[in-house]
Structure formats: structure tokens, C-alpha cells
Amino acid sequence: MLVIVYFLFNGGGKTEYPEVEHVDPLSAKLGLKGAYWEGSLGKIVQYQLIRSLPGALTFISFTTRDNFVPVSYWLSAVWKGASPSQIWQGITGSLPMGHWYFSHLTTGDGLTALGISLAVFSVVPALLLSSAVLFKERDVLYGILTLICGVIVLTGVLGLIPIG
């Protein structure tokens, strides 16, 4: 979390859009480029990808064909309208509680669940800090609502709220 805060305060000097000064040879040779819509500028920003070799190696090392649950089972169960508890009971016989994916980090869905959990957890400090600012500005109603949201997300991430 501290690394994210560091990059937020010490990010690039150009805040309007990214400008790449040095492109690695692989990205240049392959012509790897990206584009995204920047709403604040009202235009499409195109940029040259960098660090393509480390990115490719990371992708290859974390990509796995081994899944805790076969993808075909997930899709067919969802299309049939099964509830989360029905899906999990068909897989493991019971609804998993807490951080089930820690013991399955070598599988694709274990890594995906870890990534989702970390992404959702990153909201917790923002909600709690927003709540503190709202209380400081004497906006008690929204401060309380933001605090409640932060507590709900935190208990969900910690695995204290069942998903079924």
C-alpha cells in the first residue's frame, strides 16, 4: 500500500498524458503500442509500450492451465442460473469461507481471486480516510455512511461475510 502512495505522490512529471522517453528494443521492433480514452482531455491518448520482455515473462510465469475449478463448470453453472452456494457445493461440497484461494495460488482462479481481493481491499483505506475528512468538515451523515461502507468492504475482504 505504501508503494502505491509513493507512486501517487512521486509519479511522472507529465500529468496530462504519458510520454515515453526510452523504449526497449523488443517493444520498438514489434511496434507494441497502446491507446486509451482520456475523458479529462476528451481525446484518445496513444503511447508506446515499454518493458515488454519483463511483462511477457511475468505473464508467462503466472499463466496457468491448472485451475481449481474447470472454467467450463463455472460458465455452465452461471448460465444455468445457479447461486454461488450451489456452484461451490458442486465443486467442493461446501461453501468456502475466508481466503480459500491462499491454498490455490498456483491455479488461475486462485491468482484471480487474490487479485480481486487486493483490488477490493485497496478501497478500504480510501473510504476510511474519506470518512475522516468528512467528519473533519462536519459532514456527519456522509461521514457515517462512508465509514459504514468501509466497514462492510473490510469485513467482506477479511472473509467475515459469507457469499452464499
C-alpha positions in Angstrom: 0.0 0.0 0.0 2.9 2.4 0.8 4.3 1.7 -2.7 1.1 2.9 -4.2 1.0 6.0 -2.1 4.6 6.7 -3.1 3.8 6.4 -6.8 0.8 8.7 -6.4 2.9 11.5 -4.9 6.1 10.9 -6.9 4.6 9.7 -10.2 5.6 11.1 -13.6 6.3 14.7 -14.1 3.9 15.0 -17.0 0.4 14.7 -15.6 -1.6 15.4 -18.9 -0.6 12.2 -20.7 2.3 9.7 -20.8 5.3 10.4 -22.9 7.8 7.6 -23.2 11.4 8.8 -23.5 13.1 5.4 -23.7 11.6 2.3 -25.5 13.1 -1.1 -25.0 14.3 -2.8 -28.3 11.7 -5.5 -28.2 8.8 -3.1 -28.0 10.3 -0.9 -30.7 10.9 -3.9 -33.0 7.4 -5.4 -32.5 5.8 -1.9 -32.7 3.8 -2.5 -29.4 1.6 0.5 -28.8 -1.4 1.1 -26.6 -4.3 3.6 -26.6 -6.9 4.7 -24.1 -9.7 7.3 -24.0 -8.8 10.1 -21.6 -12.1 11.7 -20.6 -10.5 14.8 -19.0 -8.7 15.6 -22.3 -11.6 14.5 -24.5 -9.3 12.5 -26.8 -7.6 9.2 -27.4 -4.1 9.1 -26.0 -1.7 6.7 -27.8 1.6 5.6 -26.2 4.5 3.3 -26.8 4.6 0.2 -24.6 7.8 -0.2 -22.6 9.3 -3.1 -20.6 7.7 -5.7 -22.9 10.1 -8.5 -22.0 9.6 -8.4 -18.2 5.9 -8.1 -18.8 5.8 -11.1 -21.2 7.9 -13.2 -18.8 5.6 -12.2 -15.8 2.6 -13.1 -17.9 4.0 -16.5 -19.0 5.2 -17.4 -15.4 1.8 -16.6 -13.9 -0.4 -18.0 -16.6 -1.5 -21.5 -15.8 -3.7 -24.1 -17.4 -4.3 -25.6 -14.0 -7.5 -24.3 -12.4 -9.1 -25.1 -9.1 -12.4 -25.3 -10.9 -12.7 -26.1 -14.6 -13.8 -23.0 -16.5 -16.4 -24.9 -18.3 -18.1 -25.8 -15.0 -18.1 -22.1 -13.9 -19.7 -21.0 -17.2 -22.3 -23.7 -17.4 -23.3 -23.2 -13.8 -23.7 -19.4 -14.2 -25.6 -19.8 -17.4 -28.0 -22.2 -15.7 -28.6 -19.6 -13.0 -27.0 -21.4 -10.1 -26.4 -19.4 -6.9 -22.9 -19.0 -5.6 -23.6 -21.6 -2.9 -24.9 -24.1 -5.4 -21.8 -23.6 -7.6 -19.4 -24.1 -4.7 -21.3 -27.1 -3.4 -21.0 -28.7 -6.8 -17.2 -28.1 -6.7 -16.1 -28.8 -3.2 -19.3 -30.0 -1.4 -19.4 -26.9 0.8 -19.3 -23.1 0.6 -15.7 -21.9 1.1 -15.2 -19.3 3.8 -12.4 -16.8 4.2 -9.5 -16.8 1.9 -9.8 -20.2 0.2 -7.6 -19.1 -2.6 -4.4 -18.9 -0.5 -4.0 -22.6 -0.7 -4.6 -22.5 -4.5 -2.3 -19.7 -5.6 -0.7 -21.9 -8.3 -4.0 -22.0 -10.1 -5.6 -19.5 -12.4 -8.7 -18.9 -10.3 -6.6 -18.7 -7.1 -4.5 -15.9 -8.6 -7.6 -14.2 -10.0 -9.3 -14.3 -6.6 -6.2 -12.9 -4.9 -6.1 -10.1 -7.4 -9.7 -9.2 -6.9 -9.3 -9.4 -3.2 -6.4 -7.0 -3.2 -8.2 -4.6 -5.6 -11.2 -4.5 -3.4 -9.1 -4.1 -0.3 -7.5 -1.0 -1.8 -10.8 0.7 -1.4 -10.8 0.4 2.4 -8.1 3.0 3.2 -9.8 5.4 0.7 -13.2 5.0 2.4 -11.8 5.3 5.9 -9.7 8.4 5.0 -12.7 9.9 3.2 -14.8 9.3 6.2 -12.2 11.1 8.4 -12.2 14.1 6.1 -16.0 14.2 6.0 -16.1 14.2 9.8 -13.5 16.9 9.9 -15.6 19.0 7.6 -18.6 18.3 9.9 -20.5 16.4 7.2 -21.6 13.8 9.7 -24.2 11.9 7.6 -21.9 11.2 4.7 -19.0 10.5 7.2 -21.1 7.8 8.9 -22.3 6.4 5.5 -18.7 6.3 4.2 -17.5 4.7 7.5 -20.2 2.0 7.2 -19.2 1.3 3.6 -15.6 0.9 4.7 -16.5 -1.5 7.4 -18.7 -3.6 5.1 -15.9 -3.8 2.5 -13.3 -4.6 5.1 -15.4 -7.4 6.6 -16.1 -8.8 3.1 -12.4 -8.8 2.2 -11.5 -10.4 5.5 -13.9 -13.2 4.7 -16.3 -12.5 7.6 -19.3 -12.0 5.4 -20.5 -15.2 3.7 -21.1 -15.1 -0.1 -24.0 -17.5 -0.2 
